[in-house]
């Protein structure tokens, strides 16, 4: 696995996390990177075939699994429908009244 492929994967994770944070904050709720746990605390390099993200907010927890391909595709910006749909679902679930 090349360093470039590892960096692409990590950047995709960061972009997904940043988008969740941006959307949650737009609802008025406070969230930060400390609300996230990726891959259940296991190694992320080399990138796994799928990665789990756990997001905690306001006493709620949401777990989502992203295939590596989806994370890699998010390294520049989030464009995949599957990723945007999952981000929307996470935000909706964590911020619902």
N, C-alpha and C positions, 0 to 999 in steps of 0.2 A: 504494500500500500504506500503510495507516494505521500510526501508531506503536503503536496498541493491538494490531493483528494481529501486528506484529513482536514485541511483548512476549509475546503469547500463545504464539507459536512458541518463543521463547527459554525461556520458563517450562516448556513441554512438554519441551524438551531437558534442562533442569536436572532435572526430575522423573524422567525416564528414567535419567539418569546417577546421580542419588541412589539410585534403587531398585537399580541394578546394584551400586553401592558397598555399600549396606546388606546385600544378599544375599551378596556376596563376603565381606564382613567376618564375616557369620554363620557362614561355613565356617572361620574362623580365619585366612584369608589377609588380607594387608594390601594395600589399594588406595586410591588417592586420585584427585582430579580430574586430576592430572598423568598418569595412565594413559590418558586419553582424548584423542582427536583427532577433532574433528567436521568433516565436509565436506572432508576432506583439506587443511585449512588455508585453504580458500577462504572468501569472504564468506558470511555467514549472513543478512545483511539487504540487500536483501529476501530473505525465506525462499525457498529453492529448492523445486522440486516434490517432491524427495526429498533426504534428507540421509544421508550415510554416517557411521557412527561406527566408529572403530577403537579397540579396547581392548587394552592390553598388560598382561600379568600373568604373572609367573613364567616368562618366556621364551616365552610364547605370545602370539599376536595373533589377535583375532577381529574381523572386519569385518561389519557389518550395515547394511542400508539400510532406513530408515524413510520411508514416504511422508509428505509434509507433513501430510496430513489426520490421520494417526496421531499425529504430534508435537503438532499443534494440539489434538487431543482429550485429550492428556495434560497440559494446562496446569493443571488443577485437581487431578487425581489420575489415576493410571493405572488405567483400567477396561477398555480394549479388549482383547479376548482375543488379538488379533494382537500387541499390544505386550507383554502379560504373557508370552506364549509366547516371544517373541524374547528378552526379558530372562532368562527361565529358561534358554533355550538358551545364551546368552552366559555366564551364571554357571556352568552345568554344564560347558561346554567349557573354560573358563578354570581351573576348580578341580578338574578330574578328576585322579585320581592318575596 
